[in-house]
Amino acid sequence: MKSRAPRDKHNKMSTVHSPAKVHAPAKREAADQPFCFSRPFSIETLPATGAEVEIEADERERTALAQLDDLPAIGQLVARFKVTKQASGLINVRGHLQATVTQICVVSLDPFDSDIEADVDVDFEEEGVGPKAHQEDADRDPPDSLVDGRIDLGALAAEFLSLSLDPYPKKPGAHFEEIVADDGNGAISPFSVLGKLSRNEDRE
């Protein structure tokens, strides 16, 4: 998994209430934002029962994220998280994201829309928490470190969106056309096509 985007210590905190769901407000101070889709969450306001947070990227943020992921467009990006403090002292962020993205087909080079969904389950570690807190489950990734007691849920959603993208997207119904050639003995020669291309270039 690629490294996550850095947390900005100057970002404002998202307002959280429990147990009701919270819509974190969009950040529009572009000049002060090191990341285009930032939703800092402060664990100082985390209730004992946890908190549910919903975030959604606005048009400007989707445009910036599309540029980062080399996409023509991102039509929608919504993520819902449950943030809880574990008995071990770790902070767990679990949730689900949904997005609609426009990709370029590697076969036809046509743009097409795809629906992306991804589950999120990441642990974060407060300063002073001992290593035993994350040694109980060897199958889980090591926890991320909190930055100034905050978790950037926007950066987390953006990372999992990037990880969920098909690096070789194909439009439904698109197929590669395989080129084969016979070497004269009934066997297929992988170099015959290259040879024909070379001879054509020599004639030119």
Secondary structure, 3 states (H helix, E strand, C coil): CCCCCCCCCCCCCCCCCCCCCEECCCCCCHHHCCCCCCCEEEHHHCCCCCEEEEEECCHHHHHHHHHHCCCCEEEEEEEEEEEEECCCCCEEEEEEEEEEEEEECCCCCCEEEEEEEEEEEEEEECCCCCHHHHCCCCCCCCCEECECCEEEHHHHHHHHHHHHCCCCCCCCCCCCCCCCCECCCCCECCCHHHHHHHHHHHHC
